[in-house]
Amino acid sequence: MSTKAERRAARETVAAYHEEQLGQLVQHLANAIDGYRAGNLDAFDVDQVAFQYSRAAKELWKFCNLTHIDIAARVIAEEAPTGWWERGAPRQR
């Protein structure tokens, strides 16, 4: 059983990781919107990026909020998961 201080530290670790990774996902969406505004992407392209963002953000949220906090913090400390954007990619049929 972890102490109150250890749980607080674990929550802070997971929260910082979640914010960092979410910021990277948001950047993908921001780049798509900028591309649309510049005329390099159409609305369907941006919609596809928004869909992938949504799926990726949900996967990240599940890891950060449904995994036991002590386990998530340990995983982040040992080898933080990456590739959330790729995890949100639509499945190929």
C-alpha positions, -999 to 999 in steps of 0.1 A, spaced: 0 0 0 14 34 -9 14 64 14 -6 95 9 26 114 -3 34 86 -28 -1 87 -42 1 125 -45 34 122 -63 20 95 -86 -10 117 -95 13 146 -102 35 124 -125 5 111 -144 -11 146 -147 21 161 -160 26 133 -185 -11 135 -196 -8 173 -202 25 169 -222 11 141 -244 -22 159 -249 -3 190 -259 14 170 -286 -19 156 -299 -34 191 -299 -5 203 -320 -15 178 -348 -50 193 -348 -36 229 -348 -13 221 -377 -43 208 -397 -64 239 -390 -34 261 -400 -32 240 -432 -69 246 -439 -66 283 -433 -36 284 -456 -55 266 -483 -33 235 -482 -60 212 -467 -97 209 -473 -124 205 -446 -124 167 -451 -87 165 -444 -91 185 -412 -121 163 -402 -100 132 -406 -73 147 -384 -99 158 -358 -113 122 -358 -78 108 -352 -71 134 -325 -103 123 -308 -94 86 -308 -59 93 -297 -69 116 -269 -94 89 -257 -67 63 -256 -44 86 -237 -72 94 -213 -79 57 -207 -42 51 -198 -40 81 -175 -74 76 -158 -84 40 -158 -50 25 -150 -43 23 -113 -24 55 -105 6 38 -89 10 15 -119 6 43 -145 32 64 -127 56 35 -126 52 28 -163 57 65 -171 89 66 -150 103 34 -164 94 38 -201 67 63 -208 43 51 -235 45 70 -268 27 68 -301 -7 81 -290 -12 97 -324 -6 64 -342 -30 46 -318 -57 70 -328 -53 62 -365 -84 47 -382 -81 10 -387 -74 -2 -422 -99 -27 -436 
